[in-house]
Amino acid sequence: MGRNYAQLLVWSAIAGVAWIVGALQAGDARILIWILAIVLDVGSPMAFRLSGVAPTPIGDWTLAGAHLAERCQLVLMIALGESVLPLAWPSHSSGARSPWTHRS
């Protein structure tokens, strides 16, 4: 697994450079560079290999079903919390301001 983590670290660093360079650009150049960064971020774990480094066979991966299920539950809990919290906060007409929204 160490090889996979090393590859992900390198590709994430490359994508990070693309994100920063894109942020420093203007107009269409920014969009094109950010699209490249998205492709690198999403595609690198699936398709891109570093030269000279062999991938780790999937049989060597240590996957724990209970851990993955717990992670899915946490994501679902956060998503539901973010959906329900604004509904539970007083409406805008009452003049109360939610601490999670920014208004000037």
C-alpha positions in Angstrom: 0.0 0.0 0.0 2.9 2.3 0.5 3.4 2.5 -3.2 -0.2 3.6 -3.7 0.1 6.3 -1.1 3.4 7.6 -2.6 1.7 7.7 -6.1 -1.3 9.5 -4.7 0.9 12.0 -2.9 2.9 12.8 -6.1 -0.3 13.2 -8.2 -2.0 15.3 -5.5 1.1 17.6 -5.5 1.0 17.9 -9.3 -2.8 18.6 -9.1 -2.2 21.1 -6.3 0.3 23.0 -8.5 -2.4 23.1 -11.2 -5.0 24.4 -8.8 -2.6 27.2 -7.6 -1.5 28.1 -11.1 -5.2 28.3 -12.2 -6.0 30.5 -9.3 -3.4 33.0 -10.5 -4.8 33.1 -14.0 -7.8 35.1 -15.3 -10.7 34.3 -17.6 -10.8 31.2 -19.7 -7.2 30.2 -18.9 -8.3 29.7 -15.2 -11.2 27.5 -16.3 -9.0 25.4 -18.6 -6.3 24.9 -15.9 -8.9 24.0 -13.3 -10.4 21.4 -15.6 -6.9 19.9 -15.9 -6.6 20.0 -12.1 -9.9 18.2 -11.8 -8.9 15.5 -14.3 -5.6 15.0 -12.4 -7.4 14.8 -9.0 -10.1 12.4 -10.1 -8.3 10.4 -12.8 -4.9 9.9 -11.2 -5.9 7.2 -8.7 -7.7 5.3 -11.5 -5.6 5.6 -14.6 -2.2 7.3 -14.2 0.9 5.5 -13.1 4.2 7.0 -12.2 7.0 5.7 -14.4 9.2 3.3 -12.6 6.7 2.5 -9.8 4.5 -0.6 -10.1 1.0 -0.5 -8.8 0.0 -2.4 -5.7 -2.1 -5.5 -6.6 -5.6 -5.1 -5.3 -5.3 -8.4 -3.4 -2.8 -6.7 -1.1 -5.1 -3.9 -0.2 -6.5 -4.0 3.4 -10.1 -3.1 3.2 -12.4 -3.3 6.3 -16.1 -3.4 5.4 -17.1 -2.1 8.8 -14.8 0.9 8.5 -16.2 1.7 5.0 -19.8 1.4 6.3 -19.0 3.8 9.1 -17.5 6.3 6.8 -20.7 6.2 4.6 -22.8 6.7 7.7 -20.8 9.8 8.7 -21.1 11.3 5.2 -24.8 10.7 5.3 -25.1 12.2 8.8 -23.3 15.4 7.7 -25.4 15.7 4.5 -28.7 15.3 6.4 -27.5 17.7 9.1 -26.6 20.4 6.6 -30.1 19.9 5.0 -32.1 20.0 8.2 -30.2 22.7 10.1 -31.3 25.6 7.9 -34.9 24.4 8.2 -34.7 24.4 12.0 -33.3 27.9 12.1 -35.8 30.8 12.4 -36.9 32.3 9.1 -35.4 35.4 7.5 -38.6 37.4 8.0 -38.1 37.3 11.8 -34.9 39.2 11.6 -32.8 36.4 13.2 -29.5 35.7 11.5 -28.1 32.2 11.1 -24.5 31.9 12.1 -23.9 29.7 9.1 -24.8 32.2 6.5 -22.9 35.3 5.5 -24.8 38.5 4.7 -23.3 42.0 4.4 
